[in-house]
Amino acid sequence: MGFATTAIHAGNEPDIATGAVSVPIYQTSTYAQEGLGKNKGFEYARTQNPTRLALERNISALENAKYGYAFASGMSAIDATLKLVKAGDHVILGDNTYGGTYRLFNRILTNYGIEFDLADTSNISDLEKAFRPNTKMVFVETPTNPVMTVTDLRAVSELAHANGAKVVCDNTFMSPYFQKPIDLGVDIVVHSTTKYLNGHSDSVGGFVALNDEKDAEWIQFVQNSVGAILSPFDSFLVLRGTKTLAVRMEAHDKNGRMVANFLTEHPKVQKVFYPGLVSHPQHDLAARQQSGFGGMVSFETGSLENAKKVLESVKLCTLGESLGGVESLISHPATMTHASVPQTSREKLGITDGLVRISVGIEDIEDIIADLDQALS
Ligand SMILES: Cc1ncc(COP(=O)(O)O)c(C=O)c1O
């Protein structure tokens, strides 16, 4: 089946009890059991819930994964994935992941004996140098947030596997519509469903998708033992969101390209970061690895003062954190999403005080461009 068909039908079988076409919100904490050890496959709602199960089947099908687990947030999905490594293990973390991912490693996981090093995963020889005998995992995000650096997932997977390490890819920016990391050799895909998968800025959630049975059993064990599960209502919302993922992503991509082109030609903009631009240093890799470029665009205004003026002058675009919703959101990475990244690292990565990031929504493109134009003026 094609992507849009899978998105609408996988996990979405009519309800067995009533025939309801939309999977109901099973808002229950427990289930009546027919007798000792006899039940309908559902015992307690932290362990299993039919609405969550439908979503888990849906997103794992979209990622071409056999197994999938829905979590209370993207961060809890990432945290559960990191429970595949133990004290004394070493992880290579992309040097430009979401700030919260870096914070999880730097402030929490290191307290539990997990070693990590940062590496530019877009540079294979840099990455090669970071491997140690105890490296068990490579964690990448591509394209990165907010400077849109692209990592070659196939090359990273080959290198990691040759060194006995698993590869985890945060696929939040592209969504499975534009990028399928598992098809490129990646072992585990994580998502903040808060973003494109849900798509309507009204739910926080996360997802882990994978093929290895043993690792899947462990992720499920962690999901149940720690209990950071996605609620039935949020599972319903994300399931509703993925039904329109294909049409939304096409619209984000179309608007994203037009905003990137507009900004490239604007005299007040010094640089535009968007892998869809032919001038992007990794445009060819992005075009090969992704089937679209999406709606995330960053641009350099030259100074904090200029960035502040733009951010405070927009009228249609909403100043706020997050991304991937139908509405255009604009943010200042240095003080918002990446505030937990040390300033020296931010500067090295190009996350300057003048950098502005837009999550281009699916409003009429003329309105988005008119808003940015008046804000830049
Ligand atoms: C790429 C990426 N991964 C993970 C996360 C964390 O997800 P959540 O906010 O759902 O915990 C975010 C949040 O912005 C993100 O942008």
Ligand as a Chemical Component Dictionary entry (heavy atoms), coordinates in Angstrom:
data_LIG
# 
_chem_comp.id                   LIG 
_chem_comp.type                 NON-POLYMER 
_chem_comp.pdbx_formal_charge   0 
_chem_comp.three_letter_code    LIG 
# 
loop_
_chem_comp_atom.comp_id 
_chem_comp_atom.atom_id 
_chem_comp_atom.alt_atom_id 
_chem_comp_atom.type_symbol 
_chem_comp_atom.charge 
_chem_comp_atom.model_Cartn_x 
_chem_comp_atom.model_Cartn_y 
_chem_comp_atom.model_Cartn_z 
_chem_comp_atom.pdbx_ordinal 
LIG C1 C1 C 0 14.010 17.068 17.007 1  
LIG C2 C2 C 0 13.374 16.953 18.341 2  
LIG N1 N1 N 0 13.474 15.813 19.036 3  
LIG C3 C3 C 0 12.902 15.660 20.252 4  
LIG C4 C4 C 0 12.199 16.675 20.850 5  
LIG C5 C5 C 0 11.582 16.468 22.194 6  
LIG O1 O1 O 0 10.233 16.209 22.062 7  
LIG P1 P1 P 0 9.103  16.569 23.144 8  
LIG O2 O2 O 0 9.081  18.058 23.285 9  
LIG O3 O3 O 0 7.867  15.978 22.567 10 
LIG O4 O4 O 0 9.515  15.910 24.435 11 
LIG C6 C6 C 0 12.048 17.890 20.165 12 
LIG C7 C7 C 0 11.291 18.994 20.783 13 
LIG O5 O5 O 0 11.276 20.107 20.328 14 
LIG C8 C8 C 0 12.650 18.034 18.890 15 
LIG O6 O6 O 0 12.556 19.175 18.182 16 
# 
loop_
_chem_comp_bond.comp_id 
_chem_comp_bond.atom_id_1 
_chem_comp_bond.atom_id_2 
_chem_comp_bond.value_order 
_chem_comp_bond.pdbx_ordinal 
LIG C1 C2 SING 1  
LIG C2 N1 SING 2  
LIG C2 C8 DOUB 3  
LIG N1 C3 DOUB 4  
LIG C3 C4 SING 5  
LIG C4 C5 SING 6  
LIG C4 C6 DOUB 7  
LIG C5 O1 SING 8  
LIG O1 P1 SING 9  
LIG P1 O2 DOUB 10 
LIG P1 O3 SING 11 
LIG P1 O4 SING 12 
LIG C6 C7 SING 13 
LIG C6 C8 SING 14 
LIG C7 O5 DOUB 15 
LIG C8 O6 SING 16 
# 
